[in-house]
Amino acid sequence: MSSWLTDIAGSHRVQLGVTAVLSGVLAASAVIGLQEAKRRYDVHDLKDTIPDLKSPHQVGRVGGDIGE
């Protein structure tokens, strides 16, 4: 069995296939990681725009009266 495994590991086609699979996994991981980082940044940015309910803040009127 050892010689069979050595033959497979030494095969150029097997090495090329393993390299292709690993590069695909690495690329997919990078894309997913960047998307997750962007999502976290966007959520943090959105939460920063929400005013704190415990602090006093001014509430203004939105729009005008009917007929103005």
N, C-alpha and C positions, 0 to 999 in steps of 0.2 A: 504494500500500500504506500509505503514511503516513496518508492520510485515513481508511482503514478502521480502522487501529489507534487513531487519535484518536477516531473514532466509538465504538469499543468501550470505550475507556478513559473516555469521557465519559458512557457509559450508566449510569443510576442502578441498573438491575438488576445490571449487572456489578459495580459498586462494592459493592452490597449483598451479592452472592454472595461476592466476595473477602473482604469484612469478616467474613462468617459463617464462611468456611473458616479464616481467620487466627485468629479468636477460638476456634474449636474446637481448633485446633492449640495455641494458647496454654494453654487450659484442660487439655488432655490432658498437655501438658508439665509443667504445675504439679502435677497429680495424680501423675504418674510420678516427678517430682522429690521430692515429699513422701514417697512410698512408699519411695524409695531412701534418703532421709535417715533415715527411721524404721528401716529394715532395718539400716543401718550403725550407728545408735545401739544397737539391740537386740543386734547382734553384739558391739559393744564392751562393752556392759553384761554380756553373758553371759561374755565372755572375762575380765572383771574378777573374776568369781566363781570361776574356776578357780584353785586354789592353784599357786604356783610349785613345781615339783618339785625345784629346786636348794636351796630354803630348807627348813630343818627345820620340820616340822609334826607335830602330834599326830594320831595315828590312834586313834579310839575304836571301841569295839565297837558294832555295829549289831544291835539285837535282843537276845534273851536266850538262855539255854540251853534246850534242850527239857526240858519238865517244870517249868519255873519258874512 
